[in-house]
Structure formats: C-alpha cells, structure tokens
Amino acid sequence: MNPVLRIVLLAFAWLCFALGIVGVFVPVLPTTPLVLLATFICARCSPRCHRIITSSKVYRRYVQPFKEAGGMTGKAKARMLAISYAVLLISAVLVQRPLVWIILAAVAVFLLYLVCVRIPTVGTLEVAKYREEELPAE
C-alpha cells in the first residue's frame, strides 16, 4: 500500500475511533458504527493499530457484543431511542423552523425503522456472554 495513503487512512481510522469514544457520552454520535469503521480500516492498514482498537474497553463494551450476538437488547434499543428522541425534541424546540422540523421528523422515523426493523433484538444473556466480567452491566 502507498505509504501516504496508509497514513491518511490510519489518521481517518483514529479520527473515527476518537469520535466513537466521544459518542459514548454524546448521544448524537453513533459509537458502534464509528468504532467498527476504525477497526475495518486498521485491519487493512495496520495489524498493530487493529489490536489496540479491538483490545480497548470501548470496543469490548459496544462493538463486540453487537458483532458477536448479532443485535441489541430491547433495553439498549429503548435507551438509544429515548436519548436520540430527547435530542431531536430539544433541537426542534430550539430551532423554530418548519423545514428543520420536517428533517428532524424524517430522522426520527428513519431511526425508529432502523432500530425496530433493521437491527435484530437479542436477549440479555446472548449479549452478556460476549461482555467481559470487569465491565459493568447496562
């Protein structure tokens, strides 16, 4: 691989990983997809960086259970929807424009579709067997 391209890809991967970590605390940023993207890029560019990311607490807490169990628990889905809808509602109240309301409504409907239809619901026990014991339960 071209060294310049490799450096650019690794920088992008670490940016995605950093944003994924921020997404743990900020409900608007999606943690799991960003960390998955960083993992995918690092797997292609740097086995060392790939090992660092896959051994991190963020990866083990958010990505590994989703990846291994094949979905999210109902509790995790409800929590994600509640936080996301709260942020969308705050945005709608702060920005008093009908076009913004239409966009936020479209995002809300898409999010509901994504969570309820596209992401499989798995049991708590299925997810728990992929989590490490030292990590606290949700």
C-alpha positions as CSV (number, residue, x, y, z in Angstrom):
1,M,0.0,0.0,0.0
2,N,1.2,3.5,-0.8
3,P,2.7,5.0,2.4
4,V,0.9,8.3,2.0
5,L,-2.4,6.6,1.6
6,R,-1.7,4.4,4.5
7,I,-1.0,7.4,6.8
8,V,-4.2,9.1,5.6
9,L,-6.3,6.0,6.2
10,L,-4.8,5.5,9.6
11,A,-5.4,9.1,10.6
12,F,-9.0,8.7,9.4
13,A,-9.4,5.5,11.4
14,W,-8.1,7.1,14.6
15,L,-10.4,10.1,14.0
16,C,-13.4,7.7,13.7
17,F,-12.3,5.9,16.8
18,A,-12.0,9.2,18.7
19,L,-15.4,10.2,17.6
20,G,-16.7,6.8,18.6
21,I,-15.4,7.4,22.1
22,V,-17.0,10.8,22.2
23,G,-20.2,9.1,21.0
24,V,-20.3,7.2,24.3
25,F,-21.1,10.5,26.0
26,V,-22.8,12.4,23.2
27,P,-26.0,10.7,22.1
28,V,-25.9,12.2,18.6
29,L,-22.7,10.4,17.6
30,P,-23.0,6.7,16.8
31,T,-20.4,4.8,18.8
32,T,-20.7,1.3,17.3
33,P,-20.5,2.2,13.6
34,L,-17.6,4.6,14.1
35,V,-15.6,2.1,16.0
36,L,-16.4,-0.6,13.5
37,L,-15.2,1.6,10.7
38,A,-12.0,2.4,12.5
39,T,-11.5,-1.4,13.1
40,F,-12.1,-2.2,9.5
41,I,-9.6,0.4,8.2
42,C,-7.0,-0.6,10.7
43,A,-7.4,-4.2,9.8
44,R,-6.4,-3.3,6.3
45,C,-3.6,-0.9,7.1
46,S,-2.0,-1.8,10.5
47,P,-2.4,-5.0,12.4
48,R,-0.8,-3.2,15.5
49,C,-3.5,-0.5,15.4
50,H,-6.2,-3.1,14.9
51,R,-5.0,-5.0,18.0
52,I,-5.0,-1.7,20.0
53,I,-8.6,-0.9,19.0
54,T,-10.0,-4.4,19.5
55,S,-8.5,-4.6,22.9
56,S,-10.0,-1.2,24.1
57,K,-12.8,-1.0,26.6
58,V,-15.0,0.9,24.1
59,Y,-14.7,-1.9,21.5
60,R,-15.3,-4.7,24.1
61,R,-18.3,-2.8,25.6
62,Y,-20.1,-1.5,22.5
63,V,-18.9,-3.3,19.4
64,Q,-18.0,-6.9,20.4
65,P,-21.4,-7.8,21.9
66,F,-23.2,-6.3,18.9
67,K,-21.0,-8.1,16.4
68,E,-21.0,-11.4,18.2
69,A,-24.6,-11.6,19.3
70,G,-25.9,-10.1,16.1
71,G,-28.1,-7.4,17.5
72,M,-29.0,-5.2,20.5
73,T,-31.1,-5.9,23.6
74,G,-34.5,-4.4,23.9
75,K,-33.3,-2.3,26.8
76,A,-30.4,-0.9,24.8
77,K,-32.7,-0.1,21.9
78,A,-35.2,1.7,24.2
79,R,-32.4,3.7,25.8
80,M,-30.9,4.7,22.5
81,L,-34.3,5.8,21.2
82,A,-35.1,7.7,24.3
83,I,-31.8,9.6,24.3
84,S,-32.0,10.2,20.5
85,Y,-35.6,11.4,20.6
86,A,-34.8,13.8,23.5
87,V,-32.0,15.3,21.5
88,L,-34.3,15.6,18.4
89,L,-37.0,17.2,20.6
90,I,-34.6,19.7,22.1
91,S,-33.4,20.6,18.6
92,A,-37.0,21.1,17.4
93,V,-37.8,23.4,20.3
94,L,-34.6,25.4,19.9
95,V,-34.9,25.8,16.1
96,Q,-38.4,27.1,15.3
97,R,-38.3,26.4,11.6
98,P,-40.8,24.1,9.8
99,L,-38.1,22.8,7.4
100,V,-36.0,21.8,10.3
101,W,-39.0,20.1,11.9
102,I,-39.6,18.1,8.7
103,I,-36.0,17.0,8.6
104,L,-36.0,16.0,12.3
105,A,-39.3,14.1,11.9
106,A,-37.7,12.2,8.9
107,V,-34.7,11.4,11.1
108,A,-36.9,10.2,13.9
109,V,-38.9,8.0,11.6
110,F,-35.7,6.6,10.0
111,L,-34.2,5.9,13.4
112,L,-37.4,4.1,14.6
113,Y,-37.3,2.0,11.4
114,L,-33.6,1.2,11.8
115,V,-33.9,0.3,15.5
116,C,-37.2,-1.7,15.3
117,V,-36.8,-3.3,11.9
118,R,-33.2,-3.5,10.7
119,I,-31.3,-4.2,14.0
120,P,-32.2,-7.6,15.4
121,T,-33.3,-7.8,19.1
122,V,-31.3,-10.3,21.1
123,G,-31.6,-11.4,24.7
124,T,-29.6,-10.0,27.5
125,L,-28.0,-13.4,28.1
126,E,-26.8,-13.6,24.5
127,V,-25.1,-10.2,24.8
128,A,-23.8,-10.9,28.3
129,K,-21.7,-13.9,27.3
130,Y,-19.7,-11.7,24.9
131,R,-19.0,-9.0,27.5
132,E,-16.1,-9.2,29.8
133,E,-16.8,-9.6,33.5
134,E,-15.0,-6.5,34.6
135,L,-17.3,-4.3,32.6
136,P,-20.5,-3.2,34.4
137,A,-23.8,-4.3,33.1
138,E,-26.2,-1.8,31.5
